[in-house]
Structures are given as structure tokens and as C-alpha cells.
Amino acid sequence: MAKPEIMSEPTDLRTYMQIADELIARTSKEELADVARLLAINLGYYYERYGEVPQNTLMEMVRAETLSQEQSGVSIAGMKNLIAAVMEVTGLHYSLDDGPAA
């Protein structure tokens, strides 16, 4: 999956979550289904090579008020994957200066 083309890389999770939310808001239900399929295949590829990550561990991170540095890094990597998948499926692009663009 291609890395998102974001002009200057943010370092905080909230920024990546905001970018993902803005892109998702411009995505159709059918496109979101394709994004989910793409991410599922990505996850399957990871599982085949490195093994399964316990879902309860991941859900704890999703619901946590604060994250460790390692958890934050994992979450940012995940948001980058989500952003890249949405951009790949929809053809949208994102600029920190201008927001999402077709």
C-alpha cells in the first residue's frame, strides 16, 4: 500500500485521525467497503508473515485515554495505512494546507 502523500508529516495521532475522518467523510459506502477489503487483505498479509495480533489488545488501544509511545507509534502507522487505503480507493489526495482534494 502506498504511503500517503502528505506534504510535511505530522507526528501526532490526533492529526492523522482528523485527516482520516476528513477523507472518510468524502467517501461513499461502496468505496468504504473497498477500503475495508483492502485493509483486510493487508492484515491477512501481515498475519501470514508475523502471526496474529490479539484483537483485545488492539481494542484496548482504540478505547484508551492515553497511549504509550509504542502504542502511539502503532496507532499512527495504522492511521497512515487507513489514509493510504482511502486515497488509493477514492483517488482523493490530502494537503495539510488545503485539506482533502480530488
C-alpha positions as CSV (number, residue, x, y, z in Angstrom):
1,M,0.0,0.0,0.0
2,A,1.4,3.4,-0.9
3,K,2.4,5.9,1.8
4,P,0.1,8.8,1.9
5,E,1.4,11.9,0.1
6,I,1.1,14.4,3.0
7,M,3.3,17.4,2.5
8,S,5.0,17.6,5.9
9,E,4.5,14.6,8.1
10,P,2.6,15.3,11.3
11,T,3.9,13.5,14.4
12,D,0.7,13.3,16.5
13,L,-2.1,10.8,16.3
14,R,-4.9,13.4,16.5
15,T,-3.7,14.9,13.3
16,Y,-3.8,11.6,11.5
17,M,-7.2,10.8,12.9
18,Q,-8.5,14.2,11.7
19,I,-7.1,13.6,8.2
20,A,-8.7,10.1,8.1
21,D,-12.0,11.5,9.3
22,E,-12.0,14.2,6.6
23,L,-11.2,11.8,3.8
24,I,-13.8,9.2,5.1
25,A,-16.4,12.0,5.1
26,R,-15.9,12.3,1.3
27,T,-16.0,8.5,0.7
28,S,-19.1,6.6,-0.5
29,K,-20.4,3.5,1.2
30,E,-19.2,1.4,-1.7
31,E,-15.7,2.9,-1.5
32,L,-15.6,2.4,2.3
33,A,-16.4,-1.3,1.6
34,D,-13.4,-1.5,-0.8
35,V,-11.2,0.3,1.8
36,A,-12.3,-2.4,4.4
37,R,-11.5,-5.1,1.9
38,L,-8.1,-3.6,1.1
39,L,-7.2,-3.3,4.8
40,A,-8.5,-6.9,5.5
41,I,-6.1,-8.2,2.8
42,N,-3.3,-6.1,4.3
43,L,-4.0,-7.6,7.7
44,G,-4.1,-11.1,6.2
45,Y,-0.8,-10.5,4.6
46,Y,0.7,-9.4,8.0
47,Y,-0.9,-12.4,9.8
48,E,0.6,-14.9,7.3
49,R,4.1,-13.5,7.8
50,Y,4.2,-12.5,11.5
51,G,1.2,-14.0,13.3
52,E,-2.0,-12.7,14.7
53,V,-2.2,-9.7,17.0
54,P,-4.8,-10.3,19.8
55,Q,-7.9,-8.2,19.0
56,N,-8.5,-7.4,22.7
57,T,-5.0,-5.7,22.8
58,L,-6.0,-3.6,19.8
59,M,-9.4,-2.7,21.2
60,E,-7.7,-1.5,24.4
61,M,-5.7,0.9,22.3
62,V,-8.7,2.1,20.5
63,R,-10.5,2.9,23.7
64,A,-7.5,4.2,25.8
65,E,-7.5,7.7,27.1
66,T,-3.7,7.8,26.8
67,L,-1.2,5.7,24.8
68,S,2.4,4.8,25.5
69,Q,5.0,5.9,23.0
70,E,5.0,2.4,21.4
71,Q,1.2,2.3,21.2
72,S,1.1,5.8,19.7
73,G,3.6,4.7,17.0
74,V,1.5,1.6,16.2
75,S,-1.7,3.8,16.1
76,I,0.0,6.4,13.8
77,A,1.2,3.6,11.5
78,G,-2.4,2.3,11.4
79,M,-3.9,5.7,10.6
80,K,-1.3,6.1,7.8
81,N,-2.5,2.8,6.4
82,L,-6.1,3.8,6.6
83,I,-5.4,7.2,4.9
84,A,-3.4,5.4,2.2
85,A,-6.2,2.9,1.6
86,V,-8.9,5.7,1.4
87,M,-6.7,7.7,-1.0
88,E,-5.9,4.6,-3.1
89,V,-9.6,3.6,-3.4
90,T,-11.1,7.1,-3.9
91,G,-8.3,8.9,-5.8
92,L,-8.5,11.6,-3.2
93,H,-5.4,13.4,-2.0
94,Y,-4.6,15.4,1.1
95,S,-2.7,18.5,1.8
96,L,-2.1,19.8,5.3
97,D,-2.6,23.3,4.0
98,D,-5.8,22.7,1.9
99,G,-7.4,19.5,3.3
100,P,-8.7,16.8,1.0
101,A,-8.8,17.2,-2.7
102,A,-9.9,15.1,-5.7
